[in-house]
Amino acid sequence: MILPIIMAGGTGSRLWPLSRELFPKQFQKLYGQTTMLQATVLRLQGLDCLPPLVICNEEHRFIVAEQLRQIGQLDHNIILEPIGKNTAPAIALAAIYAAKYEDNPALLVLAADHVVLDEMAFRAAIVQAQVPVQQDKLVTFGIVPQSPETGYGYIKYNPNVGKQSGFTVEQFVEKPDLATAKKYLENGYYLWNSGMFAFKAQNYLNELKNHRPDIYSACSNAMQSVDIDLDFIRINKESFFDCPAESVDYAVMEKTNNAVVIAMDAGWSDVGAWSSLWEVSNKDRDDNVITGDVLTVDSHNNYIFAETGLVATVGLDNTIVVQTKDAVLVASKDKSQEVKRIVNQLKADERQEHSVHREVYRPWGKYDSIDSGHRYQVKCITVKPSERLSVQMHHHRAEHWIVVSGTAKVIVDGNEQLVTENESVYIPLGAKHCLENPGKVDLEMIEVQVGSYLGEDDIVRFEDRYGRA
């Protein structure tokens, strides 16, 4: 049996404004009808796999749990990182945890934000990798290059050793310039470094202990006192804070003598830029990729995404246009790698658009910040059936709730009432209150906040079923 380890951390900036720190690309439906995380899990169907272990940032835990629940893969299987430390420590946490319950299980390490067009070829490569894994090799998957890409690292392999059980790795190469990438492509013995791996848990840990004992020690200490909280596996924060941040390539794969590479030709992409997403997406007769309400006239080779409202283009070529509720990006497709510079500028200006969307997901549902001004804020709140917000109060604001659809059970200072469609309730400043959806359909309501301070940190929680009190 294979134990999939899915790394769902990261707060990528290259697909801004759709991808934000608190809702990055792996949780979005960028390609197909499922999110990238869900697609990563579902493409394992047909393989002899155990339920996956997912590693994510603590801030993303409820998003991950909900998306796993939607596809029937939620089973106390989410390891929370209190802080991102790159891939080597993340894999170590999963390997240590897995080794407690299985006898040196075979791990398949995947990233949650990759696109794979040929899933049959993908699964065939995974099956092929099990031979060297059982021979105690550390397998990395190299992508057969289709072009001289400068955005990927490369793996040079020895074509004369190990065609069936994995080629011997000769060298890991950093992202090259274009001239060097063209030479790699002509050489024929270079593969793109995919960041996917397969090995036995203890073999990885032994190599990590040998080459980076500091990382191994910190991760071992962090896993000494594991706390199971709902579907989440919480580690010792203090021990993990001391762990060095390092990639699995630098920490282990480039140092070990047991690395082999399996060549994979499966239409793979890490979707590292809007131009990459354009390449793997379905196009219309003018080679435009269109999502949402879009009209085009004499426009070609564009990626156009409209989240709300109409987006229209005239005479536009080779361009990225992405419209969300609170931001619009227009960029040359050839310069889409430079979007991260916009994100850096947003951070420098201490703006919020790099971090959060207007629409924010919570374990009980979501809210959409419709409008705000001096001393007021308006939100549209959706509460899922049988879900409940925390028992809380606010020091600086009062709230008015108007039910649009569904039924709300509201408790204010111990007084309980049912509020139905087209009815409202007032929550005075300082009142201890709670909101619950007792029905079987979504509760939708408008919340109007009025006060001197309207930040999300003006919440004092007394009781919370999600462990936030």
Secondary structure in CASP SS format (residue, H / E / C, confidence):
PFRMAT SS
TARGET T0000
AUTHOR 0000-0000-0000
METHOD secondary structure of the structure
MODEL  1
M C 1.00
I E 1.00
L E 1.00
P E 1.00
I E 1.00
I E 1.00
M E 1.00
A C 1.00
G C 1.00
G C 1.00
T C 1.00
G C 1.00
S C 1.00
R C 1.00
L C 1.00
W C 1.00
P C 1.00
L C 1.00
S C 1.00
R E 1.00
E C 1.00
L C 1.00
F E 1.00
P C 1.00
K H 1.00
Q H 1.00
F H 1.00
Q C 1.00
K C 1.00
L C 1.00
Y C 1.00
G C 1.00
Q C 1.00
T C 1.00
T C 1.00
M H 1.00
L H 1.00
Q H 1.00
A H 1.00
T H 1.00
V H 1.00
L H 1.00
R C 1.00
L C 1.00
Q C 1.00
G C 1.00
L C 1.00
D C 1.00
C E 1.00
L C 1.00
P C 1.00
P C 1.00
L E 1.00
V E 1.00
I E 1.00
C E 1.00
N E 1.00
E H 1.00
E H 1.00
H H 1.00
R H 1.00
F H 1.00
I H 1.00
V H 1.00
A H 1.00
E H 1.00
Q H 1.00
L H 1.00
R H 1.00
Q H 1.00
I C 1.00
G C 1.00
Q C 1.00
L C 1.00
D C 1.00
H C 1.00
N C 1.00
I E 1.00
I E 1.00
L E 1.00
E E 1.00
P C 1.00
I C 1.00
G C 1.00
K C 1.00
N C 1.00
T H 1.00
A H 1.00
P H 1.00
A H 1.00
I H 1.00
A H 1.00
L H 1.00
A H 1.00
A H 1.00
I H 1.00
Y H 1.00
A H 1.00
A H 1.00
K H 1.00
Y H 1.00
E C 1.00
D C 1.00
N C 1.00
P C 1.00
A E 1.00
L E 1.00
L E 1.00
V E 1.00
L E 1.00
A E 1.00
A C 1.00
D C 1.00
H C 1.00
V E 1.00
V E 1.00
L C 1.00
D C 1.00
E H 1.00
M H 1.00
A H 1.00
F H 1.00
R H 1.00
A H 1.00
A H 1.00
I H 1.00
V H 1.00
Q H 1.00
A H 1.00
Q H 1.00
V H 1.00
P H 1.00
V H 1.00
Q H 1.00
Q C 1.00
D C 1.00
K C 1.00
L E 1.00
V E 1.00
T E 1.00
F E 1.00
G E 1.00
I E 1.00
V C 1.00
P C 1.00
Q C 1.00
S C 1.00
P C 1.00
E C 1.00
T C 1.00
G C 1.00
Y C 1.00
G C 1.00
Y E 1.00
I E 1.00
K E 1.00
Y E 1.00
N E 1.00
P C 1.00
N C 1.00
V C 1.00
G C 1.00
K C 1.00
Q C 1.00
S C 1.00
G C 1.00
F E 1.00
T E 1.00
V E 1.00
E E 1.00
Q E 1.00
F E 1.00
V E 1.00
E C 1.00
K C 1.00
P C 1.00
D C 1.00
L H 1.00
A H 1.00
T H 1.00
A H 1.00
K H 1.00
K H 1.00
Y H 1.00
L H 1.00
E H 1.00
N H 1.00
G C 1.00
Y C 1.00
Y E 1.00
L E 1.00
W E 1.00
N E 1.00
S E 1.00
G E 1.00
M E 1.00
F E 1.00
A E 1.00
F E 1.00
K E 1.00
A H 1.00
Q H 1.00
N H 1.00
Y H 1.00
L H 1.00
N H 1.00
E H 1.00
L H 1.00
K H 1.00
N H 1.00
H H 1.00
R C 1.00
P H 1.00
D H 1.00
I H 1.00
Y H 1.00
S H 1.00
A H 1.00
C H 1.00
S H 1.00
N H 1.00
A H 1.00
M C 1.00
Q C 1.00
S C 1.00
V C 1.00
D E 1.00
I E 1.00
D E 1.00
L C 1.00
D C 1.00
F E 1.00
I E 1.00
R E 1.00
I C 1.00
N C 1.00
K H 1.00
E H 1.00
S H 1.00
F H 1.00
F H 1.00
D C 1.00
C C 1.00
P C 1.00
A C 1.00
E C 1.00
S C 1.00
V H 1.00
D H 1.00
Y H 1.00
A H 1.00
V H 1.00
M H 1.00
E C 1.00
K C 1.00
T C 1.00
N C 1.00
N C 1.00
A E 1.00
V E 1.00
V E 1.00
I E 1.00
A E 1.00
M E 1.00
D C 1.00
A C 1.00
G C 1.00
W E 1.00
S E 1.00
D C 1.00
V C 1.00
G C 1.00
A C 1.00
W H 1.00
S H 1.00
S H 1.00
L H 1.00
W H 1.00
E H 1.00
V H 1.00
S C 1.00
N C 1.00
K C 1.00
D C 1.00
R C 1.00
D C 1.00
D C 1.00
N C 1.00
V E 1.00
I E 1.00
T E 1.00
G C 1.00
D C 1.00
V E 1.00
L E 1.00
T E 1.00
V E 1.00
D C 1.00
S C 1.00
H E 1.00
N C 1.00
N C 1.00
Y E 1.00
I E 1.00
F E 1.00
A E 1.00
E C 1.00
T C 1.00
G C 1.00
L C 1.00
V E 1.00
A E 1.00
T E 1.00
V E 1.00
G C 1.00
L C 1.00
D E 1.00
N C 1.00
T E 1.00
I E 1.00
V E 1.00
V E 1.00
Q E 1.00
T C 1.00
K C 1.00
D C 1.00
A C 1.00
V E 1.00
L E 1.00
V E 1.00
A E 1.00
S E 1.00
K H 1.00
D H 1.00
K H 1.00
S H 1.00
Q H 1.00
E H 1.00
V H 1.00
K H 1.00
R H 1.00
I H 1.00
V H 1.00
N H 1.00
Q H 1.00
L H 1.00
K H 1.00
A H 1.00
D C 1.00
E C 1.00
R C 1.00
Q C 1.00
E C 1.00
H C 1.00
S C 1.00
V C 1.00
H C 1.00
R C 1.00
E E 1.00
V E 1.00
Y E 1.00
R E 1.00
P C 1.00
W C 1.00
G E 1.00
K E 1.00
Y E 1.00
D E 1.00
S E 1.00
I E 1.00
D E 1.00
S E 1.00
G E 1.00
H C 1.00
R C 1.00
Y E 1.00
Q E 1.00
V E 1.00
K E 1.00
C E 1.00
I E 1.00
T E 1.00
V E 1.00
K C 1.00
P C 1.00
S C 1.00
E C 1.00
R E 1.00
L C 1.00
S C 1.00
V E 1.00
Q E 1.00
M E 1.00
H C 1.00
H C 1.00
H C 1.00
R E 1.00
A E 1.00
E E 1.00
H E 1.00
W E 1.00
I E 1.00
V E 1.00
V E 1.00
S E 1.00
G C 1.00
T C 1.00
A E 1.00
K E 1.00
V E 1.00
I E 1.00
V E 1.00
D C 1.00
G C 1.00
N E 1.00
E E 1.00
Q E 1.00
L E 1.00
V E 1.00
T C 1.00
E C 1.00
N C 1.00
E C 1.00
S E 1.00
V E 1.00
Y E 1.00
I E 1.00
P C 1.00
L C 1.00
G C 1.00
A C 1.00
K C 1.00
H E 1.00
C E 1.00
L E 1.00
E E 1.00
N C 1.00
P C 1.00
G C 1.00
K C 1.00
V C 1.00
D C 1.00
L E 1.00
E E 1.00
M E 1.00
I E 1.00
E E 1.00
V E 1.00
Q E 1.00
V E 1.00
G E 1.00
S C 1.00
Y C 1.00
L C 1.00
G C 1.00
E C 1.00
D C 1.00
D C 1.00
I C 1.00
V E 1.00
R E 1.00
F E 1.00
E E 1.00
D C 1.00
R C 1.00
Y C 1.00
G C 1.00
R C 1.00
A C 1.00
END
